[in-house]
Amino acid sequence: MALRVLLTGFGPFPGVPDNPSGRLAETLAGTWSFGSDLHWQVLPTEWDTVAALASALHDTLQPHVMIHFGLSERSKTFRIERSAHNRTAPRPDAKGALPSAAVVLSQSPDRLDTRLPAAELAAHLRGRGLAATTSRSAGSYLCNFLYYLSLDWGARQESAPLALFVHIPHASAQGGPFSEAQLLYGAQELLRLVFAYADAGIPGRATGSEPAPDEADLLCKDA
C-alpha cells in the first residue's frame, strides 16, 4: 500500500507578503515522482483556519506521514524541529486575529516530540552541503500550533504516523542563504529520508523525554 503523505506550507503573514514555505510545498509536490499518495496544501496563516483545516486533513486523509514547512525569518539553516509546545503567542495572524486561547489544546501535554531522529535528518542535509540544525522549540506562532495539532492527532492513532516540522530560511533572492533550487533539493532529501524511515519502521519515543543538550533551543519569529 502506498504511503499517504500530507505536505504543507504556509501563506503570507504580517510582515511577510511572500512566504517561501508555501511555494516550496507546491513545488516539492509537483516534482515528487516516487510511489506515494501525496496530498499538499498551502495553509492560510490564520489561527482558526489552521485549526479547522488541520483537523479536516487529518481525519480525511489519515496520513502515514506529515511533513510541514514554515518560514523562520532569522534562521540561516534548515531547522529540524524536535518538539511542539502547548502554547500560543498573542500575535496577530494574516487576518489580524489573535489565538482563542493561550494553549493549543486544553488538558494536553506541555510538549509533544516527533518520533523521527531530528539529529540524523540534519546530519543528512549537512552531508549534502546544506546547513542544517535541530531545535527543540518551534516557537509559539502558527508553525508550532500546526505541529502540535499533528503530533497530538498522531499520538491518538492506533498506528502512529510520522510527523515533522521543518523551518526554512528566506531564499537568496530575499537575503537568505539558499537558492530556490537548494531549498527544493533539501526538501526532497528530507522527504526521501523520512519515507525510508516510514518504510523501515522506527521505534516510538516517549513524549516529554529530554532532548539532547547540544541541540539548539531557538525561539524565533516564524510562520
N, C-alpha and C positions, 0 to 999 in steps of 0.2 A: 504494500500500500504506500502510495506517495505521501511524503510528509506534507502536512498542511502548515503553511507558513504565513504569519501576519507580519508585514513590514510597514513601518510608519515613519513619517517625518512630520514636521510642524510647518504651519504657515506663518505669516508675519505677526509680529507683536510690537508693542510700543518701543520705538527706537530702532527697530529692525524691519524695514519695509520689504526686504528680500531675505528670506530665511533659507539658507542653503540646504538645510536638512530635508525640507520637503522636496526640493529639486533632486537631491541625492536619492531619496527613496523612489521617486518616479523613474529616474534614470537606471538605478540598480535593477528595479523590477523589469524594465524594458530590455536589459542586456542579459538577464539571467536565463540560461538555457538548460540547466540541469533538471532532472526529473523530480519536480515537486509541484504541489498545488499552492502556488504563491498568490497571496492577496496583498495589495498595497493600498495605503490610504495616507493622504496629506491631511492632518488634523488641524482644524482651526485652533489657534492658541487661545482657547476660551474655557474657563473652568467648568461651566455647566455642560457645554457641548462635549468636552473630552470625557466627562463622567458618563454621559449618555452613550456616546459612540463607543467607548471602551467596553462598556457592558454589552452593547449590542454585538460588537465584533467578536468578543469572547464567546458569547452564547451561540451566535450564528455559525461562526467558522469552526469553533472548537479546535484552535490551532495546536499543533505539536510544538511549534517554535514561534516565539515572538521576539522580533528584533526592532527596537525603537531607536531612531536617531533624533538628536536635538542639537541646537547650537549652543556652544559656550563662547561668549564674546571674548573672554580673557584667555582661553586656552590656546596653546601653541602645538598641541598634540591631539591625536585620537585619545579620548579619555574613556576607558572601560569602567563602567560603574558597577561596583560590587553590591551596592545596597540601595534600597529606597527607605525613606524615613516617613513615619506617620505624622507629617506636619505640613502646613501650608503657610506661605508668606502673604500678608495683606498687601498684595501687589496687583495692580490692575491688569486685566488681560486685554486682548485685542479689541474688545467691546467696551473697555473701561470698567468692567465689573470686577468685584473682589470675590475671593472664595467664600463659600457659605459657612465655613467652619475653620477652626484653627488646626484641625486634623483631617487627614484624607478619609479615614473610616473610624468611626467611634468603636470603642471596646475592641481594639485590634492592637497587635504588637507594635512597639515603638519602631522596630526595624525589621525588614524582610531582606533576605540575601538571595542573589542568584545562585543557582546550582552550577553554573558554568565557571571554569577556572579563569578568572579575570587576568591573573598574572601571566598565565600561559598565552592567552589571547594577545595581550600587549606585547609579550616577547616575540610572538609570531610576526606581528607587524614590524617591530624593530628589526627583526632578521631580514625583512624585505625593504629596509631602508626608510621606513616611515616612523617618525617619532610617535611613541605611544606610552601612556602611563595608566595606572589604575587609580581609582578613587573610591573612598568609602562613603561619599556623600554626593548625591545627585542634586543637591540644593534644596530649595523649598518652593520652587515655582512649578510650572506645569510639566516639566520633564520628570521631576520626582513624583508628582501627582500621578501621571500615567504609569510610571514604572511600578509604583506601589500597587495600583489597581491591577496591573498584570500579574505581579508576583502573588498578590492575595488571591486572585482568581485561580492561578496555577496551583497554589498550595491546597486549594479545596477540591481539586480534581483527583479522581481515583488513580489515574495515570498522569503524574505530574509533568506538564510541559516544561520546556526550557524558555526562559525569558532573559533578555539582555537589553540594557540601555547603553548607548554609545554617544557621548558628546563629541561633536566635531568643531573645529575652529572655522572661521571665515576662510574662504578660498583666497588665493593670492590676489585676485582682482580687487578684493575688498581689504587688502592688507594682511591676509593670513599667510601661513607658512606653506600651504599645499596648493597645487593647481587643482582645477576641477577633475582632471584625469587622475591625479594622485588620490584625491578623496574617493573617487569611484573605485580605484584599484584596492585601496584599503578596505572599503566596504565589501567588495567582492571577496577578498581574502577572509574577512571575518565571517561572512555568510558561509563560505565553503568550509571553514573550520568548525563552525557551530553545527553545520549539517553532519560533519564527521562525528562529532560528539553525540549528536542525536541518534545517528545510526548505530553507534557502538554502545550507547547507554552509559551514563555516568552515575555514580552514587550520589544520593541527596546529601545536602549539608544542613546541619541544624540551624534553624532560624535563631538569630541572636548570638551566634558564635563570633568570637572576636576576630576582626581582620588582622592580617599581618601588620606589625608595627611600622614597616618601612614603606607602606603604601601611602600615597598622597591623600590627605584629607582636604579636599578642595571645595570650598563654598563660594561659588561664583555666579555671576549673572548669566542665566542660561534659559533656553526655551527650545 
